[in-house]
């Protein structure tokens, strides 16, 4: 039987909410959210103690609904969940999001409830995401099974699989402020049925998703996950941040989502062999995701650092070296081009520290077309006191630091990663001017790790 | 002869600017800055090609000024610097900031200029900061030798020594946006005379400075630095981020400030033995600085993580373990207090994941007074969609996540470090509510490293 994740999880024709409530509590605003996003005529609510919610009639039981249902969202307390799932099966519901907590993450009684549901599901076509999760968000269709401001979510090309609901929801608030945009997000919780591999295989075939990002505390079926990631990583980069690495983290993961995390060394080997890119923190995870979602992959290990601050240039050189990247000499042509316009005090080397010479744009243009260079870390810097003079003079930032569109056209096959530091006006200007085109990352270490991952992934792809 | 750094570097009675200019170029707004900050009657400008600048008369030579000068700021091109320094010596000027670039960081001719100046200084009382630097900022006296918005600089207790001028200036823009506030900042550049050890010894005796932070690319005199840091670290924490660790970074540092960086292993040993705390990135440097500047040191290795997001709790547990910290069980009293108010699905463990139970404030109160716990990482989280409901209901964030003043009074001797993630409104709220009292750090890894450094520093202090 085909157990692949049905499309209706992400764009159901009809939705039922079991445990809909008038009181302000977990999940109570989901019906309102669905009504505002296209489900005026296809939403059904279930609660034996209510007659009407949000202007809709409320059914006593799921089986009372006089229409087929694609997706059921379950919000009832854990002990009532098995009987609701039984009704879903009876009604041939293909997709269920069980959001309630209180299962294996809390007690052995809770684990028994999961086991009971798993038994019910055997031999059926019903798939269940959860429990202890918030289900799915599909930005391209403005569909969500959880309370988020869908209006704020600009569709993107990063697909996210996260273990926990709260974390998933916070990512949804945080990511747009970082210029990160999602295609789909799934929080899988305790994974009594649907697991990370099911979601990965779904996103692998999803044409709105170019990069797959996972935050997990453990893998449910190591062999199946390995085979899936090995296959999928040929076509789409897979980035993983796995926590529960330490004994204290493992204990915490068990309490959090009932995850058995296993030894970290095994995961390390599994990820390496299957072509998965592993991040060491979640900021790094999303900085790497940003670079993969915006930039071409890097054809070689040779990076040029173009900077206004010598100190940040030295830091970038350290970070690149520590990731196995190289900072080669610039080609003679680049050196002579820049020597012509550079003041005497400026070193035309790599890192290329232009200081206050005003040659940043020319330097960037020269290095992105330098055949010695496979990728660039650009560090534009401008003290706000100088920025205010420049703004008064009507000078455009693009003329000082380079026109992003022009640079892309000049060099479509090299990744360009930006890092900056400064006051609030400068940061806002850089985000507006470059944030849409280039990958603005949150640290120099992450800039280097992202380029290193890009090169590693490309090299691996060439080998297979 | 006493070669310690004279106080007049940070609060001169009279200042001369040699190379003052009417044209908009490097340093040209320094006279205006000084006039706005108390030097209406004590500022002298020197430039043989000008008669008047900013309404002040301009002298042809430094020696023409009919008053003693405490501090001279030199902006002339490198080749002219030695003759200006000779005039400073003749005029018995105690403090000189040589901001010009074009010395040993560029060429052997530049290195010879430095050597020439060093010879001139022998046996004199004149001290020179630079070249290739921006000198000093003293926030408590609103004094600066470089163009910054002094109005934005709230005085603080962190003293900064940085190698490079641009980087120092950018820190000044960036730090207030991170809730970091400086006492004094010195950028030392090529260090032809004044070096990091001179500045360190000055800040050691400065009663406005509680924490000393260094960004360096190399140490000039290893033995002297070792002896100074060993002594000073008994009384004030010294935090260092050193770049130029890799071969590429070392080459870059030589081009940047003419620094010979040396083998990194030697520095590692030097820092450890002298009680210096070493950061591995500059974000980490400033997160640790923040914790030392706000928090009491930590008496033991036992941390409790209080969180709304289970995932972030697991990440924090990993980060703590990887830094040598422990997550002990909570004491029976704390468990019973919390069990009374916690819903059935909530695990009363460490990490203490309160989820959406609404018990964060009570949990924090219980753990800060738990004798098992030496320090706390608190992770308040609130999705913006829920935040807007709460704001409508008029609920105060302090009642949900704890009153910072109350927590400080309850437990004055335990560090409390905050980390959060979310949308822009939430981040702003957290900064306003907790940013002044607690240490809001930029990652969970840095939260753990800061607490680990705090414990290490305290243990070391007890041993000596």
Interface residues (C-beta under 8 A of the other chain):
Chain A: X24 X26 X29 X78 X101 X102 X105 X106 X147 X148 X149 X152 X162 X163 X164 X166 X167 X169 X170 X171 X172 X173 X174 X176 X177 X215 X217 X243 X244 X245 X246 X247 X248 X249 X251 X252 X253 X255 X256 X257 X281 X282 X283 X305 X308 X309 X310 X311 X312 X313 X314 X315 X317 X318 X320 X321 X322 X326 X327 X344 X345 X346 X347 X349 X351 X353 X355 X356 X381 X383 X384 X385 X386 X389 X421 X422 X423 X424 X426 X427 X443 X444 X445
Chain B: X24 X26 X29 X78 X101 X102 X105 X106 X147 X148 X149 X152 X162 X163 X164 X166 X167 X169 X170 X171 X172 X173 X174 X176 X177 X215 X217 X243 X244 X245 X246 X247 X248 X249 X251 X252 X253 X255 X256 X257 X281 X282 X283 X308 X309 X310 X311 X312 X313 X314 X315 X317 X318 X320 X321 X322 X326 X327 X344 X345 X346 X347 X349 X351 X353 X355 X356 X381 X383 X384 X385 X386 X389 X421 X422 X423 X424 X426 X427 X443 X444 X445
